Amino acid sequence: MSCCFMCGKDIKQSIEGEEVPGGNKVRTFSYNELRKATHDFSEANKIGEGGFGSVFRGRLKDGTIVAVKVLSATSKQGIREFFTELTAISDIVHENLITLVGCCAEGSHRILVYNYLENNSLAHTLLGKGYSSIRFNWRVRVKIALGVAHGLAFLHEEIRPPIIHRDIKASNILLDKDLTPKISDFGLARLLPLNATHVSTRVAGTIGYLAPEYAVRGQVTKKSDIYSFGVLLLEIVSGRCNHNNRLPYEDQFLLERTWRHHEQGQLEKIIDADLEDDLDVEEACRFLKERKASPQI
């Protein structure tokens, strides 16, 4: 498949012998081009992994740094169907959503190319075990929480039909150079068959984020995303992962610990002890109470 840039007006492109509708923004890459950009998808360039696939840092021939997501399951869609769904996703633009810039659809390969964001994900920086130079003061955390909320509300309320993310979690919240949060992986459930996504095969893979009705009965609604966002709020306020099996059993699950402190009237104990001068305790507790009120069954 040749590498070209589709832009300007509505056009048709012939790929592997099929006429497919082209989007206005989606750049197509050959598999070999992306393989070279990521040094053969080397582990050294791997920057993330989720239910939909692995993500690699890549450098294109023109020097542009990109994030390359290799979808984990073999797509059962034809090229036409894949590009139709991809075009719909590429047309969704919001300050708090990651930007899709390109893709590859050669043979069984289905690969997406995104803008590379300098500050990685919340899971890597705020919640990660390694060193991070980012200072997550209270105002920064508020900015991130509100940004994610705005992005999620846009997917739920402004898109028709609405997009249910299905996997809101810290590793899917990326941060640009200004620490503006960008939700990644939205709409990807459209690109893979249902029996090949994390929705069925990895439903228990993201410990702590899944709404009960999703985990038990597989029911996916907007409330499922809201529940997951509530767990993310706990992580942002507390500065710790929602599950840590290295802690004593009674403290391993952040949600249970938060509820216990709430019942004891000591909700402020959940707030990250590293927060300093600009901390607004009342506002932080209000964020935690919003999580407590998230939909459950």
C-alpha positions as CSV (number, residue, x, y, z in Angstrom):
1,M,0.0,0.0,0.0
2,S,1.4,3.4,-1.0
3,C,1.9,6.1,1.5
4,C,-0.1,9.2,0.7
5,F,-1.9,12.1,2.5
6,M,-5.6,12.5,2.0
7,C,-6.7,16.1,2.3
8,G,-8.8,18.9,0.9
9,K,-12.0,17.4,-0.6
10,D,-13.9,14.2,-0.4
11,I,-12.0,11.7,-2.5
12,K,-11.8,7.9,-3.1
13,Q,-8.7,5.9,-2.8
14,S,-8.0,2.4,-4.2
15,I,-6.3,0.3,-1.6
16,E,-5.5,-3.4,-2.2
17,G,-7.9,-3.3,-5.2
18,E,-10.8,-1.9,-3.2
19,E,-12.5,1.5,-3.6
20,V,-12.7,3.1,-0.2
21,P,-14.0,6.5,0.9
22,G,-11.2,8.7,2.1
23,G,-11.3,11.0,5.1
24,N,-10.1,14.6,5.0
25,K,-7.4,14.1,7.6
26,V,-6.2,10.5,7.8
27,R,-2.7,9.8,6.5
28,T,-2.0,6.3,5.3
29,F,1.3,4.6,6.0
30,S,2.8,1.4,4.7
31,Y,3.5,-1.3,7.3
32,N,7.2,-1.2,6.4
33,E,7.3,2.5,7.0
34,L,5.9,2.1,10.5
35,R,8.1,-0.9,11.2
36,K,11.2,1.2,10.4
37,A,9.9,4.1,12.4
38,T,9.6,2.0,15.6
39,H,12.8,-0.1,14.9
40,D,10.7,-3.2,14.1
41,F,8.3,-2.5,17.0
42,S,11.1,-3.0,19.5
43,E,10.5,-3.3,23.2
44,A,12.8,-0.4,23.8
45,N,10.3,1.8,21.9
46,K,7.2,0.4,23.7
47,I,5.5,3.1,25.7
48,G,2.2,1.5,26.6
49,E,-0.1,-1.5,26.4
50,G,-3.9,-1.7,26.8
51,G,-6.9,-3.8,25.9
52,F,-6.8,-2.7,22.3
53,G,-3.0,-3.2,21.7
54,S,0.5,-2.0,22.3
55,V,1.8,1.5,21.7
56,F,5.3,2.3,20.4
57,R,7.2,5.6,20.0
58,G,8.2,6.1,16.4
59,R,10.2,8.6,14.3
60,L,9.0,9.1,10.8
61,K,11.4,9.8,7.9
62,D,10.7,13.6,8.2
63,G,11.7,13.4,11.9
64,T,8.2,13.7,13.3
65,I,7.8,11.8,16.5
66,V,4.5,9.8,16.7
67,A,2.8,7.2,18.9
68,V,2.0,4.0,16.9
69,K,-0.7,1.7,18.2
70,V,-0.7,-1.8,16.9
71,L,-4.2,-3.2,17.3
72,S,-4.0,-6.5,19.2
73,A,-6.7,-8.5,17.3
74,T,-6.9,-9.5,13.7
75,S,-9.6,-7.3,12.2
76,K,-12.4,-9.1,10.4
77,Q,-13.4,-6.0,8.5
78,G,-12.6,-5.2,5.0
79,I,-10.5,-2.2,4.1
80,R,-13.6,-0.2,3.2
81,E,-15.3,-0.9,6.6
82,F,-12.1,-0.1,8.5
83,F,-11.6,3.2,6.8
84,T,-15.3,4.1,7.2
85,E,-15.1,3.7,10.9
86,L,-11.6,5.4,11.1
87,T,-12.9,8.4,9.1
88,A,-15.7,8.8,11.6
89,I,-13.2,8.8,14.5
90,S,-10.8,11.2,12.8
91,D,-13.6,13.7,12.4
92,I,-14.1,13.9,16.2
93,V,-12.1,16.9,17.4
94,H,-12.0,18.2,21.0
95,E,-9.3,19.8,23.2
96,N,-9.4,16.8,25.6
97,L,-9.3,14.0,23.0
98,I,-6.2,12.7,21.3
99,T,-5.8,13.4,17.6
100,L,-5.6,10.6,15.1
101,V,-3.2,11.4,12.3
102,G,-2.8,8.2,10.3
103,C,-3.2,4.5,10.0
104,C,-2.0,1.4,8.2
105,A,-4.3,-1.3,6.8
106,E,-2.2,-3.9,5.0
107,G,-3.2,-7.5,5.0
108,S,-4.2,-8.4,8.6
109,H,-2.3,-5.4,10.0
110,R,-4.4,-2.7,11.6
111,I,-2.3,0.1,13.0
112,L,-3.2,3.6,14.2
113,V,-0.8,6.6,14.4
114,Y,-1.4,9.4,16.9
115,N,0.3,12.7,17.9
116,Y,3.0,11.9,20.4
117,L,2.4,13.6,23.7
118,E,5.5,14.6,25.7
119,N,4.3,13.9,29.2
120,N,3.1,10.3,28.7
121,S,0.0,9.1,30.7
122,L,-1.3,9.7,34.2
123,A,-0.5,6.1,35.0
124,H,3.2,6.7,34.1
125,T,3.6,10.1,35.7
126,L,1.3,10.8,38.7
127,L,0.8,7.1,39.6
128,G,4.0,5.6,38.2
129,K,6.7,4.0,40.2
130,G,9.5,5.8,38.4
131,Y,10.7,9.4,38.8
132,S,8.7,12.2,37.2
133,S,9.7,15.8,37.1
134,I,6.1,17.0,36.8
135,R,4.8,18.8,39.9
136,F,1.2,17.7,40.3
137,N,0.0,20.4,42.6
138,W,-3.7,20.8,43.3
139,R,-4.5,23.3,40.5
140,V,-2.9,21.0,38.0
141,R,-4.9,18.0,39.2
142,V,-8.1,20.1,39.0
143,K,-7.2,21.0,35.4
144,I,-6.7,17.4,34.6
145,A,-9.9,16.1,36.2
146,L,-12.1,18.8,34.6
147,G,-10.4,18.2,31.2
148,V,-11.2,14.5,31.3
149,A,-14.8,15.3,32.4
150,H,-15.2,17.7,29.4
151,G,-13.8,15.2,27.0
152,L,-16.0,12.4,28.3
153,A,-19.1,14.6,28.3
154,F,-18.3,15.5,24.6
155,L,-18.2,11.8,23.6
156,H,-21.5,11.1,25.5
157,E,-23.5,14.2,24.7
158,E,-22.2,15.9,21.6
159,I,-21.5,12.9,19.3
160,R,-24.3,11.1,17.5
161,P,-24.6,8.3,18.1
162,P,-22.8,8.7,21.5
163,I,-19.4,7.0,22.0
164,I,-19.1,5.0,25.1
165,H,-15.4,4.7,25.8
166,R,-15.5,1.4,27.8
167,D,-12.0,1.7,29.2
168,I,-11.5,5.1,31.1
169,K,-8.4,4.7,33.2
170,A,-5.2,6.5,34.1
171,S,-3.1,4.9,31.3
172,N,-5.7,6.2,28.7
173,I,-5.3,9.8,29.9
174,L,-2.4,11.3,28.1
175,L,-0.7,14.7,28.9
176,D,0.6,17.2,26.5
177,K,3.4,19.7,27.1
178,D,1.0,22.0,29.0
179,L,-0.4,19.1,31.0
180,T,-3.7,19.3,29.2
181,P,-5.3,15.8,29.4
182,K,-6.2,14.0,26.2
183,I,-8.4,10.9,26.3
184,S,-7.1,8.1,24.1
185,D,-8.6,4.9,22.7
186,F,-12.1,6.4,22.2
187,G,-14.1,4.8,19.5
188,L,-11.7,1.9,19.0
189,A,-14.4,-0.7,19.8
190,R,-15.8,0.1,16.4
191,L,-12.6,-1.1,14.7
192,L,-12.5,-4.6,16.0
193,P,-15.0,-7.5,16.2
194,L,-16.6,-7.6,19.6
195,N,-15.2,-11.0,20.4
196,A,-11.7,-9.7,19.8
197,T,-11.6,-6.7,22.1
198,H,-11.0,-6.2,25.8
199,V,-14.7,-5.9,26.2
200,S,-15.1,-9.7,26.3
201,T,-11.6,-11.1,26.7
202,R,-10.2,-8.6,29.1
203,V,-13.3,-7.6,31.0
204,A,-11.5,-8.2,34.3
205,G,-8.1,-6.9,33.0
206,T,-8.4,-3.4,34.4
207,I,-8.8,-4.0,38.1
208,G,-10.9,-1.5,40.0
209,Y,-12.3,0.6,37.1
210,L,-15.1,-1.6,36.0
211,A,-18.7,-0.7,36.9
212,P,-20.4,-3.7,38.5
213,E,-23.0,-4.1,35.8
214,Y,-20.3,-4.2,33.2
215,A,-18.0,-6.6,35.0
216,V,-20.9,-9.0,35.9
217,R,-23.3,-8.8,33.0
218,G,-21.3,-7.1,30.3
219,Q,-23.8,-4.2,30.1
220,V,-22.1,-1.2,28.6
221,T,-23.8,2.2,29.1
222,K,-22.7,5.8,29.7
223,K,-22.9,5.0,33.5
224,S,-20.1,2.5,33.0
225,D,-17.8,5.3,31.8
226,I,-19.0,7.6,34.6
227,Y,-18.2,4.9,37.2
228,S,-14.7,4.5,35.8
229,F,-14.2,8.3,35.8
230,G,-15.1,8.3,39.4
231,V,-12.4,5.8,40.2
232,L,-10.0,8.0,38.2
233,L,-11.0,11.0,40.4
234,L,-10.0,9.0,43.5
235,E,-6.6,8.3,41.9
236,I,-6.0,12.0,41.0
237,V,-6.9,13.2,44.5
238,S,-5.0,10.5,46.4
239,G,-2.0,10.2,44.0
240,R,-2.2,6.4,44.3
241,C,-3.4,3.5,42.1
242,N,-6.9,2.1,42.7
243,H,-5.3,-1.3,43.5
244,N,-2.0,-2.1,45.1
245,N,-1.5,-5.7,46.3
246,R,1.7,-4.8,48.1
247,L,-0.3,-3.0,50.8
248,P,-2.0,-4.8,53.7
249,Y,-5.2,-6.4,52.5
250,E,-7.5,-3.9,54.1
251,D,-5.8,-1.0,52.2
252,Q,-5.3,-2.6,48.8
253,F,-8.4,-1.3,47.1
254,L,-8.6,2.5,47.1
255,L,-12.4,2.5,46.7
256,E,-12.9,0.5,49.8
257,R,-10.4,2.6,51.8
258,T,-12.1,5.8,50.7
259,W,-15.6,4.5,51.7
260,R,-14.2,3.5,55.1
261,H,-12.8,6.9,55.7
262,H,-16.0,8.5,54.5
263,E,-18.0,6.5,57.0
264,Q,-15.6,7.6,59.8
265,G,-15.9,11.2,58.8
266,Q,-12.2,11.4,57.8
267,L,-12.4,11.7,54.0
268,E,-9.5,14.1,54.0
269,K,-7.2,11.2,54.9
270,I,-7.5,10.0,51.3
271,I,-5.9,13.3,49.9
272,D,-2.4,12.9,48.7
273,A,0.0,13.9,51.5
274,D,2.4,15.3,49.0
275,L,0.0,18.1,48.1
276,E,1.2,21.4,49.7
277,D,0.4,25.1,49.6
278,D,-2.3,25.3,47.0
279,L,-4.4,22.4,48.3
280,D,-8.1,23.2,48.7
281,V,-9.2,20.5,51.2
282,E,-12.9,21.3,50.8
283,E,-12.7,21.1,47.0
284,A,-10.7,17.9,47.2
285,C,-13.3,16.3,49.5
286,R,-16.0,17.4,47.1
287,F,-14.3,15.6,44.3
288,L,-14.2,12.5,46.4
289,K,-17.8,12.8,47.3
290,E,-18.7,13.0,43.6
291,R,-17.0,9.6,43.2
292,K,-19.1,8.3,46.1
293,A,-22.2,9.4,44.3
294,S,-21.2,7.7,41.0
295,P,-23.7,5.1,39.6
296,Q,-23.6,1.7,41.2
297,I,-25.9,-1.3,41.3
